[in-house]
Amino acid sequence: MILVDSSVWIDFFRNQPTSQAQWLDHRLGVEELVVGDLILAEVLRGFKDDRGFNETRRMLGRLRQISLCGEDLAVQAARNFRKLRAQGVTVRGTVNVIIATRCLEDGLQLLHSDRDFDGFEEHLGLRVVDCRA
C-alpha cells in the first residue's frame, strides 16, 4: 500500500508536471493508495470554491482512509524526530513526522515531493515510491 502525501496531491490537482504527480496520474486506480486524515485536511483546505472541494472530497473518499495519529504513534513520532535531530536532520513539519512514522510503523510506502521525508528515508528506512520505475 502507498500513502500519498499532500505535496503530491496538491501538485496533481494543480496539474503540475512533477514526476510524482505524473506517477500518481498513471497509477490512480491501479495501485492500492491510502489517504491519511491529516493529508485529507491539508489537501481540502486549499480549495477556494465549493465545487473543487466537494469533487476532491468525493474522489479521495473512494480511496482507503486511515487515521495517521494516536497516543502511541505520537510518542513514536517524537522519538523519530529526536533520532533525526541527533543525526543533524531537522524536520520542519510535525505532520510530516507523523506521516513518516505511520508509514514506518505500518510498512507503507510513501509517495511525496517534500524534502522533510529525506531524513526518514536515509536514517530510519522509510520506503519511498521510485517514480522512475
C-alpha positions in Angstrom: 0.0 0.0 0.0 1.1 3.5 -0.8 0.3 6.6 1.3 0.2 9.7 -0.9 1.4 12.9 0.8 -0.4 16.2 0.3 2.6 17.5 -1.5 1.8 15.2 -4.4 -2.0 15.6 -4.3 -1.6 19.3 -4.4 0.6 19.1 -7.5 -1.8 16.6 -9.0 -4.8 18.8 -8.6 -2.9 21.9 -9.8 -1.8 19.9 -12.9 1.9 20.4 -12.1 4.0 18.1 -14.2 6.2 16.7 -11.3 7.4 13.2 -11.6 5.4 12.3 -8.5 2.1 13.8 -9.8 2.6 12.1 -13.2 3.3 8.8 -11.4 0.0 9.3 -9.4 -1.9 10.2 -12.6 -0.8 7.0 -14.3 -1.3 4.7 -11.2 -4.5 6.1 -9.8 -7.0 3.2 -9.9 -4.2 0.7 -10.4 -2.2 0.8 -7.2 -3.6 0.4 -3.7 -3.4 4.0 -2.5 -4.2 5.2 1.0 -5.3 8.7 2.2 -4.5 9.8 5.7 -6.9 12.0 7.6 -4.4 14.8 8.2 -3.4 14.7 4.5 -7.1 14.9 3.5 -7.4 18.1 5.6 -4.2 19.6 4.1 -5.5 18.9 0.6 -9.1 20.1 1.0 -8.2 23.3 2.8 -6.6 24.6 -0.4 -9.7 24.7 -2.5 -11.2 28.1 -2.9 -14.6 27.0 -4.3 -17.1 24.5 -3.1 -17.2 22.6 -6.3 -13.5 21.7 -6.3 -13.7 21.0 -2.5 -16.7 18.6 -3.0 -15.3 16.9 -6.1 -12.0 16.2 -4.4 -13.6 15.1 -1.2 -15.7 12.5 -3.2 -12.7 11.4 -5.2 -10.4 10.9 -2.2 -13.2 9.4 -0.3 -13.2 6.4 -2.7 -9.7 5.5 -1.5 -8.9 3.7 1.7 -8.8 6.1 4.6 -6.5 5.8 7.6 -6.1 7.7 10.8 -2.5 8.9 11.0 -2.1 9.5 14.7 -3.0 8.4 18.2 -1.1 8.5 21.5 1.3 5.6 20.8 2.1 6.9 17.3 2.6 10.5 18.7 5.1 9.2 21.1 7.0 7.2 18.4 6.9 10.3 16.1 8.6 12.3 18.8 11.2 9.6 19.2 11.8 9.6 15.5 12.1 13.4 15.4 14.7 13.2 18.2 16.6 10.4 16.5 16.9 12.5 13.3 17.8 15.7 15.2 20.6 13.7 16.9 21.8 12.9 13.3 21.7 16.6 12.4 18.5 16.4 10.5 15.7 18.9 11.2 12.2 18.1 10.1 10.2 21.3 9.6 6.7 19.9 10.0 5.2 17.9 12.8 2.5 16.5 10.4 5.3 15.2 8.2 6.9 13.4 11.2 3.6 11.8 11.9 3.1 10.8 8.3 6.6 9.2 8.1 6.2 7.4 11.4 2.8 6.0 10.3 4.5 4.6 7.2 7.3 3.2 9.2 5.0 1.5 11.7 2.6 0.1 9.2 5.1 -0.8 6.4 3.5 1.7 4.0 5.4 3.2 1.1 5.2 6.9 0.8 4.8 9.0 -2.4 5.9 12.5 -1.7 7.7 15.5 -3.1 8.8 17.1 0.2 12.4 17.1 1.5 11.2 16.7 5.1 11.0 13.0 4.4 14.6 12.6 3.1 16.0 12.1 6.6 13.4 9.4 7.4 14.4 7.5 4.2 18.2 7.9 4.8 18.3 7.3 8.5 15.2 5.4 9.5 14.4 3.2 6.5 11.3 4.9 5.2 10.3 3.3 1.9 9.6 5.8 -0.8 8.0 5.2 -4.2 10.5 5.4 -7.0 8.8 7.5 -9.7 11.3 6.5 -12.3 10.1 2.9 -12.3 
